[in-house]
Amino acid sequence: MNVKDKLALTYARFLHLAWAIEKLPDPVSLNPAEERMLQCLAVAWSAADKITVLEAMGLKHGLSQSTAHRRLTSLRKKGLLVLKQHDKDARVRFVMQTERTEQYLAHMGRCVIEASKAAA
């Protein structure tokens, strides 16, 4: 099997494992825009301690600001985000992950590892 085929197989296995998240006892159902927003936030959280709502809306997620704001709201309603007010400036709110977000991201990480092992 050549490298391209191995990579394609690894990616297909990752997708298969990632889609299995819907079969978990407390599934997280995300539309593509929510998934993209959460992916961008995960990258931002890994690089910075706190992300403001305005910073989250300006991430390179390919969504308009109004769509990004709606996706932040829908992710919050699904229990994947919370907004925390800045201690000194009430106008500033931070987008924070929840335990449910951490579980979702950990599951996705396990999917990457499993897909990589299967292709090796």
C-alpha positions as CSV (number, residue, x, y, z in Angstrom):
1,M,0.0,0.0,0.0
2,N,1.4,3.4,-1.0
3,V,1.6,6.4,1.3
4,K,-1.4,8.1,-0.3
5,D,-3.6,5.0,0.2
6,K,-2.4,4.7,3.8
7,L,-3.3,8.3,4.5
8,A,-6.7,8.0,2.9
9,L,-7.4,4.9,4.9
10,T,-6.3,6.5,8.1
11,Y,-8.6,9.5,7.5
12,A,-11.5,7.3,6.6
13,R,-11.0,5.3,9.8
14,F,-10.8,8.5,11.8
15,L,-14.1,9.7,10.3
16,H,-15.7,6.3,11.1
17,L,-14.5,6.5,14.7
18,A,-15.4,10.2,15.0
19,W,-19.0,9.5,13.8
20,A,-19.3,6.9,16.5
21,I,-19.5,9.7,19.0
22,E,-23.2,9.9,18.1
23,K,-23.7,6.5,19.6
24,L,-22.3,7.5,23.0
25,P,-24.8,7.7,25.9
26,D,-24.8,11.5,25.8
27,P,-24.1,12.2,22.1
28,V,-23.0,15.6,20.9
29,S,-24.7,16.4,17.7
30,L,-23.0,19.3,15.9
31,N,-23.8,20.8,12.5
32,P,-20.8,21.5,10.3
33,A,-20.6,25.2,11.3
34,E,-20.7,24.3,15.0
35,E,-18.1,21.6,14.5
36,R,-15.8,24.1,12.6
37,M,-16.3,26.7,15.3
38,L,-15.5,24.2,18.1
39,Q,-12.4,23.1,16.2
40,C,-11.2,26.7,15.9
41,L,-11.9,27.3,19.5
42,A,-9.9,24.2,20.5
43,V,-6.9,25.4,18.6
44,A,-7.3,28.9,20.2
45,W,-7.7,27.5,23.7
46,S,-4.5,25.4,23.2
47,A,-2.6,28.6,22.4
48,A,-4.2,31.1,24.9
49,D,-5.6,30.8,28.3
50,K,-8.7,32.9,27.6
51,I,-10.5,33.8,24.4
52,T,-13.0,36.7,24.3
53,V,-16.3,36.5,22.4
54,L,-14.9,39.0,19.9
55,E,-11.8,37.0,19.4
56,A,-13.8,33.8,18.9
57,M,-15.9,35.5,16.3
58,G,-12.8,36.6,14.5
59,L,-11.1,33.2,14.3
60,K,-10.4,31.7,10.9
61,H,-13.5,29.6,10.8
62,G,-14.8,30.9,7.5
63,L,-18.1,32.1,9.1
64,S,-19.6,35.5,9.0
65,Q,-19.6,37.4,12.3
66,S,-23.4,37.0,12.7
67,T,-23.2,33.2,11.9
68,A,-20.2,32.8,14.3
69,H,-22.2,34.5,17.0
70,R,-25.2,32.2,16.4
71,R,-22.9,29.2,16.5
72,L,-21.4,30.4,19.8
73,T,-25.0,30.7,21.1
74,S,-26.0,27.2,19.9
75,L,-22.8,25.6,21.3
76,R,-23.6,27.3,24.6
77,K,-27.1,25.9,24.6
78,K,-25.7,22.4,23.9
79,G,-23.5,22.7,27.0
80,L,-20.2,22.9,25.1
81,L,-19.4,26.5,26.0
82,V,-19.9,28.9,28.9
83,L,-19.4,32.7,28.9
84,K,-17.5,34.2,31.9
85,Q,-17.6,37.9,32.5
86,H,-14.2,39.7,32.9
87,D,-13.5,40.5,36.6
88,K,-12.7,44.2,35.9
89,D,-14.6,45.0,32.7
90,A,-18.3,43.9,32.5
91,R,-18.3,44.5,28.7
92,V,-15.8,41.7,28.1
93,R,-16.9,38.0,28.2
94,F,-14.7,35.0,27.8
95,V,-15.6,31.9,25.9
96,M,-14.7,28.9,28.1
97,Q,-14.9,25.2,27.5
98,T,-17.0,22.9,29.7
99,E,-16.3,19.4,30.9
100,R,-18.6,18.2,28.1
101,T,-16.3,20.0,25.6
102,E,-13.2,18.4,27.2
103,Q,-14.8,15.0,26.9
104,Y,-15.7,15.6,23.3
105,L,-12.2,16.8,22.4
106,A,-10.6,13.9,24.3
107,H,-12.9,11.5,22.3
108,M,-11.8,13.1,19.0
109,G,-8.2,12.8,20.1
110,R,-8.6,9.1,20.9
111,C,-10.2,8.7,17.4
112,V,-7.0,10.2,15.8
113,I,-4.8,7.8,17.8
114,E,-6.9,4.7,17.0
115,A,-7.0,5.6,13.3
116,S,-3.2,6.1,13.2
117,K,-2.6,2.7,15.0
118,A,-4.9,0.9,12.6
119,A,-3.1,2.2,9.6
120,A,0.4,1.5,10.9
